[in-house]
Amino acid sequence: MISTLAIAFALFHSQNLVQNSDFGKSDQSSKSPASYQLSGNAKWSWVGYADETPVLGVRFNASEQPKAGSVSQVVTNIDYTKGHWIKFSVLGRAEDGFSVANDKLFLKVDFLSRNGTHYLETAQRLIYRELLKDRRDFTANGNFGKAGAAVWRTYAFEELLPFKEVDAVKLTLGFENGNSAIGKEASFCVTDFSLFQSDQASDGRKEPAAKDIERLPQQEAKQMVHLGGRWYYRPTPNETVAVTSTGKINGKLTINADNADRLFYLDEQLTNPFRENMSAWLRKGYKDRSGNVVQSDQYVKDNVTITFDGSDFWTVHAKNLPNHQTAKFPDTYGTQGYNPSYIQEHDYAYRFPLEPKPNKNAIAMTDRDSNGALNMGTVGIAVNGVAFYNPFDAGMQDASSIMDRCCGHPSPDNRYHYHKYPICVNTPFVDKGNMHSPLIGFALDGMPLYGPYEAADLMAKDSKDHPLNAFNAHWDKVRGWHYHVTPGKFPYIIGGYFARWW
């Protein structure tokens, strides 16, 4: 017997509402980015290091006069009927010397009406303490145990629209009270302004008027199509997903960049781990699948696709292109150990069990993997489709200190990969360390891999009450068995396959 399930939900307004979000277009003067307003010590420029792929953005320098600056944009196409929540995010990188007094690095949203001409209210969030927290927690995640927090990182601010009259917002990133005593490398660089509108908050918060309505994420899962394991799918009003009498989908469901916001993973709440992570750019200087050096940037919408087919497995197809800044490879600067390899487009398929089970015969690797418990090459994938490797390069060299600033580099077969926590893989998540970290990927045994935090201000690697085992795994009643990355502590990603998939 075949039944069908089609559920009407207000969907995320998935279009980025910011104009010129990557700062790539100039205004008529050719001296400022189109659609933005810059003030004080804010300069439109190339903001990557010399050894990174070039990217345009805005640079704040805390050591120069004036000791304040901002970049902002007025977004006028806000439609209250398309969702009452907005999420403002930027991609930023703080150099080691960047410093401000009184926490004055901030994201701000001004709510406007009358097509952006009438001011209503302001919401602001300070983000400097997140920056300091990253420096404290992730210094050891850098090359040779240094500068592990000087990476591109997502900073976000989610707010409820305060009035239905709001039809525009002014988005601002700014700083004040710059520290002139720091000297070199005292900049905060930013690119990728984003504004998304949705019908609900990503952290489960409700509108004040809906306090008496039960809208817990777990209950919402009961109204979705269960794909198996912890996976759920929310169809559009016009979409039909067939399921069998046993509750499994009938046929094949494909997830790509167009419907990734409708694929949910259930643990403490429902989240979209692949949302905004399924597309990437094949950059100039990379290699394509045929091995040719790419001459101009090319958008790759299907960098990651996922299929569910009603079996006990789900499949990820990945082209292994990073969706964040990288160093330039081959590396001629020596910052990544004079790596001669390229970043290349590939085509890999990974098949994961929907319900991985612990393997009572599992063996964790030794310090130098002398027991061969964890293979070389891919041991899992991040939610952006990039491969995770074990801690070693060829010759069993610890690879964690020869990575670029997003904690990756290419192998001799031109496969970009991570050997340790890739802090750049936060989008669409912002891991502030104030709760359990979000899901960032999966090991090949199917077990989920989470970020470093077990709870607020507590990394899983430091937990005494709930310690990780030698595999970097532990169990809780919300997530079941799962792995955590361990910044600065071997084995960094996983120490072996704790589950079995056969």
N, C-alpha and C positions, 0 to 999 in steps of 0.2 A: 504494500500500500504506500502511495506517495502522497505526502501533504505539502502544502506550500506555505511560506511565511513571508509576508511583506509588511514592514512596520514603518509607520510615518514618524519621523523625527525631524526636528529643526536641526539642520546640518551646520557644521562650521562654514563660515564664509571664508573659503580657503585662499582667496586672492590676497596677496600682499598689497595693502592699500597705500603704501609709501611710494612716492615717485622717485625715480633715480636711486633706488635703494642701495646700489653698489658704488655710488658716487662717481660713476664712470663718465657722465655727461657734464659738460661745462655750461655755464651761463653765457650770455652774449659777450661778456668781457673776457671770457676764457681764463679768468683768474679765480673763479669760485665754482663750486658744484651747482648745477641747475637744481632748482626747487628748494634749496636750503638757504638758511640765514646763518652766517658766522659772526661771532662777536669776540672781542678781546683776543686772547692768545689762542686762537684756533686757526690752523692753516690747512688748506686743501693741498694734499701732496701724496706722493707715494709713501705708504706706511709700512711696507714690509722691509725686512732686513735685506742686505745685498744678496744673501744666499737663499732667499725665499722667492717663490713666484710673485711677480709684481702685482700690487693691488692698490687702488686709489682709495683714499679716505680722508679723515681729518685727524690732525695731530695737535694735542695739547702739550705744552712744555711747561712743567711746574717750576723750572729753575729760571725762567726768563720773565721779564716784565711784558705786559701786565700779568699779575699772578692769578688771573681768572680768565675764563673763556667758555664759550658754548657753541653748539651747533644745533639747529632746530629746523623743523618743517611743519607747516600747517597742512593738515590732511582734511579735505572738505567733504569727502564722499562717505560720511558716516550715516548709516541708515538704522535707526533704532529698531525697526522691525526685523532686521537680519541678525539680531543678537544683542544682548545687553552687556556682554563682557568684551573688553578689548585687552590685547596682550601686546605691549610695546617691548621690543627687544633690540639689542645691538650686539655686534661682535667686536670685542675690545681686547687690547693687549697692553698691559702695563709693563714698561721697562723697569728694571730692578731699582732705578733711582727715582721713580715717580713717587712723590709724597705730597700730601696736603694736610693742613691742620683742620681740626674740628670735623673730620669725616666728610669734607665738602667735595665729594665726587657723587653726582646724583643723576637720576633719571626723573624727568618731570613731565606731567601731562596737564595741559590747560584745556578745560572743557569749554567749548564755544557753541554759540547758536547763531541764527540768522546768517547762515552760510559763512560762518567763521568771523563775523564782525562784532559779535557781542560776547563778552567774557562772562562765564558763569561760576566756575570753581576750578581749583588746582589740587592735584594730588602729586606727591613727590616721594621718592624713595632713595635713601643714601645707599650707595653700593661700595664705598671705600672699605668698609669692614670685611666685605666679601673678598676684596683684593688682598687685604692683610691676612685673612684666614687662609687663602690659597698659598701665600708666601710661607706661612707657618707650617701648613700641612704637606705641601708638595715640593718644597725645596729639594728633598732627596729624590724626587721623581725626575730631576733634570740630568743632563749629561754630567757624569762624574759627581753626582750628588749635589749639583748646584743649579740655581735658576729654573727649577722645575715649574714655577708659577708664571714665568714670563712667556706665556703662550696665548694664542687666540682663544677667547673664552666668551660664552654667551651670558649677557646680563639682561634680565627681563623684569618687567613690571606689569602685573595684571590687575585690572581695576574694573569695577562695575560702573557703567555709565550712570551718573547721578540723577539725570533728568531726561525725560523723553524728548525734550527740546534740543538736546545736543545733536548737532549735525556736522560738527567739525572738532578737531582736537589739534593742539599744538604740541608736538613732541620735542623734548629738549634733553640733550646730554650736556652736562656742564661741570665745571670745577671752579672752586674758589680757594683762596688761602694757599696758593702754591708755595712749596718749600724751596727757597733759593739756595739752601746750603747743600743740596744733593749733588749738583754738578752734572756730569755726563750721564747719558741714557736716562733722562728724567722725563720721558714723554709717556703719555697715554694715547694710544692710537685706536681709532674706531673706524669700522666700515659696516656695511650690511644693516642699515636701519630697516626694521620690519614692524608692521602693525597688522594684526589679524583680529577679526571680530568673530565672536561665537555666541552660541545660545547658552553656554554654561562655562563655569570656571574649570580650569584643568585640575585644580586641587580639591574639587568637590564643594567649594563654598556655594551658598545659596543667596539669592536675593532676599533682603530683609522681609519683603512682603510675602515670601513663600516659606516662612519658618514653620508653618503648620502643615506643609506638604512633605511627605517622606520621599526624598530623592537621592537616597544613598546609592552610590555607584554599583554595589553588589546587587541591589534590587533591579537596577536598570539592566543588568546582564541577563536577567530572566526574560526580558522582552526582546532579546537579540537572538540571532542564529548562533548556536553553539557549534563551533568547528572542531571541537575536541580539545582535551587538555585544558589549558587556561585561555584559549583563544575564542573570541566572539566577534561577530560581524553585525553591523547595523546597516541594513539596506536603505536605499533611498525610497521615497514614497512610490516611485514608479518601477522599483526593482523587485524582482521575484527570485528568491533563492529556494530551490527545492530541497526538501529533506525527506529521509526515509522514515518508516515507522519506528526504527531503532534510534532515531535522533541524529543520524549522520547525514551530511549533505549528499545530494544525488548529483553526480557529475563533477565538474571542476570549477572552482572559484579562483580567479586570478586577482591578485592585489598588486597595484602599481601606484605611481605617483598621483594618479587621479582619484583613487579611492582609499589611499592609505589612512586618511582620517576616519575611516569607518571600520578599521581593523583594531580591535582592542585586546589587551592582555590584562588578565585579572589577577591581582595579588592583593595589596592593601586597598587599591582602588582600580578603576578602569583607566588605562593609559593607552596612548597611540605610539608605541616605541618606534615605528617606522615612518611616522608622519614627518615630512620635511627632510627625510633621509634617503629617499629612493632615487633621486636625481643627482647629477654631478656634472662637472665640466671636464672634457678632454682638453687639457691645456696645451698651449703652444710649448713645444719642447718635450712633451710626453711622446710616447709611441702608441700608434694605433694597434689593432689586433693583428695586422699584417706585418708589424715591425717597422713601419715607416714613421719617421719623426714628424710630428704634427706641426704645421706651419701657422695655424691660427686656432683660437679657442673654439671649441664645438660643444654645444649643449647636448648632454646625454640624459634624456628623460627616463630611460629604462635602465639606469645603472643597477637597480635592484628590482626584482619582481619576485612575488611569492605565489605559490599555488597550494591549495587544499583540494584533495580529491576524494574525500570520504574514507581514506585508508587511515592507518594508525600513524601516519607520517605527514609532515609538511615539508615543502621544498623551497629553497631559496636559490634563485639564479642571480649571480652577482658578477659585474664587470670589474669590480675591485678598484674603482676610481675613488680617491678620497674626495669628500665634499667640504673640505676646509683647506686652509693655507698649508703649503708644504715648502720644504727647502727646494732649491734648484738641484736637480740630479740630471746627469752625473755631477757629483760634488767636486768642484774645483777649488773650493775655499778650505776644505779640510775640516769643516765644523762637524761633519758626519763621518769622519774617518776616511776621507778621499774615496768615497763610494763611487765606483765607475758605472753603476747600473742606472737604468731609466725607470720612470714610472710608466707603466704600459697598461693599456686596456686588455682585459682578459675575458674569459667566459667560463665561469665555474658554476657547478650545481652542488648544493649541499642538502642532504635529506636528513631531517631531524625527527626523532620520535616525539609524538604528542605528549606522551606520559613516560618520561625516562625513569627508570627504577635504579636504586643503589645496587651496586655490584659487590657482593660480599667478598669477592676475590680481587677487588681492585688493588693496585699497587701504585704508591706515589713514587716519584722519581727521587733519586739521591741528589746531593748538591751539584754534581757534575753529570747527572743523568747516566751514571755508569751502568744502571740496571735497565736502561732503555725503556723506561715506563712511559715516557712521553715523546712522541715522534718529533722529528724535525719537520719544518714546513707548517702548514695550517693546523691549528688545534681548535679553532673556533672562528666566529666572525662577529664583528661589531654590527650595530643596527644600520650602519651606512654601507654594509657589504664588504668592508675591508677586513682582511684576514688578521687573526691573532696568531702569533708564533709562540713557541716555548722561549725560555729566557736566553737561549744560546744562539750565537752565530757559528759559522763553520769553525772547526777546531775547538769547539766548546768554550768559546770566548763569551763572557757575559755581555750581551748585546745592549743592555739598558743604558749604556753611556755613550752610544754612537748613533743617537736618533736626532731627528729634526725637532723643531719647537712644538710640534704637535705629536711628538713621541712616535714617529714612524720613519721608515726608510725602505727602499726597494732591495729585494734580494737579487742574486745573480740572474734569476729568470725574470727580472723586471717586475716582480710582484710587490707592490707597496704593502707594508704590514706593520703591526704593532707588537712590541715585546713587553710592553708595560702599559699602565693606565693611560689611555689617550684622552687627556683632559679636554681636548678640543671637541671630542664627541659628546657634547652636551645638548646640542640642538636636536629636538625641540625642548630638551630638558634643561633646567638650570639647577644644578646640584649645589645648594648653598651650605650643605653640612648641618642643616637644622633638623634633619629627620633621616630615616633610612634612605640610602641612595636609590636612584631609579635604575631600571634595567638598561644595560648598555650593549648586551650581546648574548651569544649562546656558544657554549663549548660544543664540540662535535658529538658528544654523547647526548646532546639535547638539553642539558641542564642550563638554566639561565645564569647569566653573569651580571652582577650588579656593581655599581660604583663602590667607592671605598668606605662609605659611612654605614655603620650599624644603627646608629641613633644620633641625636643631636650632639655635636662636638665629640663623638666617639667613633673612631675608625674601627672597622671589624678586626683589623690586625692587632689592635690593642685591647680588645674585649677580654675581660677576665671571666665574666659570668657566662659568656656565650662564645667561647674561643673557636677559631677556625681550625680544621684539621690539616693534615699535611697536603691535602688537595686544594686548599684555600676554600673549603666548603663547610657549611653548617646548615642546620635545620631550624626552621621556626614554623609555627602553626599557620601563619599567613601565607608564606611563600613556599613551604616545603623545603626540600633540599635545594640549595643554590650556592653559587660561587660568589666571592668578592675579590676585586683587585686589591693588591696590597702595595701601595706606593712606597718605594724605597726598601721593601722587604721581599726577599726571595720567597716564592717563585714569581712574584709580580702579577701574573694572570691566573693560571691554574698550575697545580703541581702534579697533575695526572687526571685520568678520566675516572671520576668517582661512580658514574652511572654506567649502565650497559644499554646498548641499543640494538641488540640482536636477540 
